[in-house]
Every structure is written in C-alpha cells, then in structure tokens.
Amino acid sequence: MPKMPISLGRPVVGHLPAVMKRGLFPLIQAHWSAHGDTFGLRVGPKLINVFIHPEAIERMLVTQRSDFIKGEGYDQIRLLVGDGVLTAEGERWKQQRRTIQPCMNRAFLLGFGDAMVQAAVDATERWAARDLEVLDIYPEMLHLALRILGQTLFSVDLSVSADVSTRAFTVALEELSTRGNTIFAAPLSWPTPANLRLRRALRQLDEIVFEMIDKRLAQKAGGDPGPQDLISLLLDHRDEQGAPLDRQLVRDEIITMFLAGHETTGLALTWTWYLLSLHPRVEADLHEELDRVLGGRVPTVEDLPRLELTKRILQESMRVMPPVWSGGRTVARDTELCGYPLREGDTAMIVPYFTHRHPAFWDRPEAFSPERFEPAAARGRHKYAYLPFSAGPRMCVGNHFTMIEAQLALAVIAQRFRFDLHPGHVVARDHQITMRPAHGMKMLVRRREARSGLAPRPRPAAGC
Ligand code: HEM
C-alpha cells in the first residue's frame, strides 16, 4: 500500500493551535500545494485524511460508502438539528429520507415557483421603496431564502421573525464550528459565555419551530388538515405500527431543513452577486437573456428551461464559491481508500472547494466562466469533479429546490437591479461549516430601467 503523506505539526497537539486560530482551510490549501491530492493532518488526537481527487470522492461517497459514517464529526451540529435527516445514520436515515422525499421531487417543487418569484419580487419592491444606494446583500439573501423556505415547505410567513431566526442560526453555527475546532468543548450545561450564546440561539429557534408545530397540530385537531406541505407530511406520517413521529423528531426535521436550506442558498446567491459584479461581460449576457426570454414580465417555472445562462451562472458560482466548501466522514472500520490505509475512528475529508479547482479537470480553474456548464463543455468531465451538493445517496435532498429557487430569484432581481461591490468593502472568506463572506457583502445598488410585469399571485401548493 502507498504511504499517506502525514503532516504531524507540533508535538502532542499537532496542527490544533493553527486550526483553532485560522480554521482548517489554509492548512489544507498549503498541503494540497505541497503534497497533492491525498494527505493526512494530525490535529490534536485526530488524524484527518484529506482526499481531493474525484476518484477518491466517488469511492468515499458511493462505492465504498459503507466504510464511512457521519459519526462524531457531526456531534456538534447534532446539538442544533438533533436526529434530523442530515445527521441520522443507517436504517433510520433511510426511513427519514423516504418520509421527506415526496416534498423534494422536482415535479412537486415546480408548484412552489410562484411563491418563490413573489418573495423575490417583494424583496426588490422593498429595496425600491427605500431608494437605497448601498445594501449588504448577504443578510438580504439569507432573509429571502428563509422566507421562501417558510412559505413553501411550512406555509408560514417568516418575514417578521426573519431577523431573529437568521441571527440565531448564524450564532448557533459559529459557536458549533468553534466547538468543533477545539480539543475540549465545555458541556452545554456549563454557563460559559459561548454556551449561553448558543443556548439562547437554540431556545429562540425552538420557540419558532415548536410554535409552528403546535399551531398546525391545533388546526388538524380542529378538523382542518391544513396545507399539504412538509409539516403536514411529517405530522401525518405513521410508521408500520401506526405511530406518529415523535414531536421532538418533527422539530429536528424542520430545524434541519431550515439549517440545510437557508444559509446555503443565501450564500450561493450572495457569492453570485459578488461574482457578477466582478464580471460585467457575464452580467451583460445575463441581462440580454432575461430581456430576450422574459421581455420584462416576471418569470415562471415554465421559463426555467430557457433561462440557460441564468442556471449556468449559478452552477459556475457554486464551483468557484461552494457554500459547503468541505465535508467529512468518520472511518467506520479499518479499510483503505485508493490504496491508502485508513483506521477506524479517523476522519476522512473531501474538499469540493479544491476539487472544483483541480487543474486535471478544470481549465483555468480560477476563471469565472459559466460556459463550462454548456453541455458540450461538460461532456466527459469526471462526474465527481463538481459536487456543490455532495454526491451519492446522502447528496443534498434540496438540490432541485435550490436550483429552481435560485434561478427564479436571480432572474427576478437581475431584471430590476444590478449591484457593484462597494469600493471600500473588503471581501474575505470565513470558512466555517459553510463559506461565508466575513464582513457581509456591501454593494452599491443600481436600478435597471423599469421593467413592467405584474407579480403573479401564488398558487396554492399541490399535495406531496
Ligand atoms: C445552495 C444550496 C445548497 C447547498 C450548497 C447544499 C449542500 C449540501 C451538501 C454538501 C450536503 C451534504 C452534507 C453532508 O454530507 O453532510 C447537503 C445535505 C442536505 N441538504 Fe443541502 N444544500 C443546499 C440547499 C438545500 C436546501 C434548499 C435544502 C432543503 C430544502 C437542503 C436540505 C438538505 C438536507 C436535508 C441534507 C441531508 C441529506 C441526507 O443526509 O440525506 N439543502 N446539502
């Protein structure tokens, strides 16, 4: 077997001090340059085996997936999402994924198109009414994604609580990320300042979600089945013995969907506006497509197949700036991957940010070129060289949701506005679990010439 190049770092603590200070990203970047596609990093007591090559990714996530579990690497995130589908394992995970899948099929999701468009139209009207010159587009995109999730999957209007919810998610994720990068995280019951912040965020999210559940339960108890959305799907679910899902598990699934679905999509859109502001030619082509296909009216899901460049811009944006920049698994048993030995309990990590820049698969990897996703250009590319939504059976269940939502939102907003990066704004990446703009994304707001078209009224969503 070939020997994995292992970087031991300092005696005893390995690379832990560097990880605590700056996170894993710069370490991986330096080691990829020095050692190539496979290497090990000693971080405290843990060995993190990093795999960048698509071949290894295919094995880890698909052909050899039974050698890997989500395991202890997800312990921190479990404090937030409990046993929802993101963190569950084995048979239980299969059952949970089957339960939510009907709400995630593309054909069903197309019924949400009008609500998605309406939320984007509302956002543009708010900006227009305020006659803004400068906007931090990052919280705006988080709010938009949260509102869309609320309206489509849960039939609730979260515009009032959007600030509280997005802030609570942001705080929770930051604290969980920090806990994940330390050798000893204080038990949650200890009243440290960080724990108090985390507990407050968890309490706020619980309040919002349990209120949604209780309202729907009361509605159902009153004889009204309520909208056929994801909450109904979860509350109406019965197992083989006829038992409903535990209320806590319903809470876990709902928080999971909010967590997995709102920041990621908000980030994808935020980075897309940033990239468009750096690439005026691509932006001009986008405007040409929108004007040609839509002629000033708001888009509908029927327009999606003709908004080809709009889609490619999003695909390329998620290549260059993947919202989930890395992913990890725990090695379930002693095994090997691509010939390298792995020990039970070690961590195996993939890093789409670098796989998306692998020179063997991407020509001029740093260039932003939506043409890469034209069918002829994409033909023959390794299937696992591009994985913003991960891959294999545990691939993102919300990938179709995201693409429909992001394509429609980008179209609606770019019809009415363009954004230039604010000259004084410093763009830096913060590599937490997701890849965030460290200081937000302050942009100058430019109105495009008035486009007519009435916003469509949302159609009631069809049942799952
Ligand atoms: C740009 C948007 C999105 C990106 C980049 C993204 C990315 C990902 C990635 C990389 C994973 C795999 C995580 C892992 O292996 O631990 C994942 C899983 C998941 N995503 Fe997404 N996601 C996005 C949007 C959404 C949306 C909108 C939803 C829900 C409506 C969603 C729900 C989920 C769920 C439930 C899982 C867990 C699936 C499972 O383990 O079976 N995601 N996502």
Boltz pocket constraint, residues with backbone or C-beta under 6 A from the ligand:
constraints:
  - pocket:
      binder: B
      contacts: [[A, 85], [A, 86], [A, 87], [A, 97], [A, 256], [A, 257], [A, 260], [A, 261], [A, 262], [A, 264], [A, 265], [A, 268], [A, 322], [A, 323], [A, 324], [A, 326], [A, 327], [A, 328], [A, 387], [A, 388], [A, 389], [A, 390], [A, 393], [A, 394], [A, 395], [A, 396], [A, 397], [A, 398], [A, 399], [A, 401], [A, 402]]
      max_distance: 6.0
